[in-house]
């Protein structure tokens, strides 16, 4: 991908729909279809100007054919982001906000955008994500910390893909700060693989016996994280260790 994914058309900073499609993990054809539908909906309201969101454009493909695309303004990216949910929406939002702010800073001399402006916008979106996470699992502050670290590391990878080393460094520094912010009283947690390695059985056996032993029904011993994976506390590890011989025999088919 080119070093500059943001360009300026008619005094508007825009992103090519091909780049946006890659950022959100959708085929360009599907994104084009969605944007066409958005434009049709906007045209039903005379107060809305779709060109402030999406600008019709074209490009030449590898076979020298002219193909249609759209250029998305920051408002257009906002519109697309609002249609996304979960982590994919969070990552896209943080990425395009960062890209637009960095481009503006580099080309318009607004150096504060990369400093306080970018940080404030990034943290605003992050705060919304954390609030939603707390609604889903208010008693798992340590899970929020772990998800924080994972999200910032993923954002760092996205920044690497778009050749933004400074942005990638900022995201990784956030991950380091999150790793050091273990909530007071938070407990160690284990994955099924980790516990399986401790007592010498497969992760599948741990999942099976977590049901048999009632571990998954006890919130003091386990919980299901944001990705749907089971996480186990030390109390659960003790239960598995107390029943290790039986679990090992079962795993071996004895």
Long-range contacts (C-beta under 8 A, 24 or more apart in sequence): 1-161, 1-162, 1-163, 3-163, 4-103, 5-99, 5-162, 6-99, 6-100, 6-103, 7-71, 8-107, 9-55, 9-57, 9-71, 10-55, 12-55, 12-73, 13-73, 13-74, 13-100, 13-103, 13-104, 14-55, 14-71, 14-72, 14-73, 14-76, 15-71, 15-72, 15-76, 15-77, 15-96, 15-99, 15-100, 16-57, 16-59, 16-69, 16-70, 16-71, 16-72, 17-69, 17-70, 17-71, 17-72, 18-59, 18-69, 20-72, 20-77, 20-80, 20-96, 23-92, 23-95, 23-96, 23-158, 24-80, 24-84, 24-88, 24-92, 25-88, 28-69, 31-80, 32-68, 32-69, 32-70, 34-80, 34-83, 35-70, 35-72, 35-76, 35-80, 38-79, 52-76, 53-79, 74-100, 87-151, 87-154, 87-226, 90-125, 90-129, 90-151, 91-151, 91-154, 91-155, 91-158, 93-125, 94-122, 94-125, 94-126, 94-155, 95-155, 95-158, 95-159, 95-162, 97-121, 97-122, 97-125, 98-122, 98-159, 98-164, 98-167, 99-162, 99-164, 102-164, 102-167, 114-166, 133-226, 136-226, 137-223, 137-226, 139-219, 140-223, 140-225, 141-183, 141-186, 142-182, 142-183, 142-186, 142-187, 142-189, 143-223, 143-225, 143-226, 143-231, 145-178, 145-179, 145-181, 145-182, 145-183, 145-186, 146-225, 147-225, 147-226, 148-174, 148-175, 148-178, 149-175, 149-178, 149-179, 152-178, 187-233, 187-234, 188-233, 188-234, 189-231, 189-232, 189-233, 190-231, 190-232, 190-233, 190-234, 190-236, 190-237, 191-229, 191-230, 191-231, 191-232, 192-229, 192-230, 192-232, 195-232, 195-236, 195-237, 195-240, 198-237, 198-240, 198-241, 199-240, 199-241, 199-244, 199-247, 199-248, 200-244, 200-248, 201-244, 201-247, 201-248, 201-251, 202-251, 205-247, 205-250, 205-251, 206-232, 206-240, 206-247, 208-250, 209-240, 209-243, 209-247, 209-250, 210-236, 210-240, 213-239, 213-240, 213-243, 215-239, 215-240
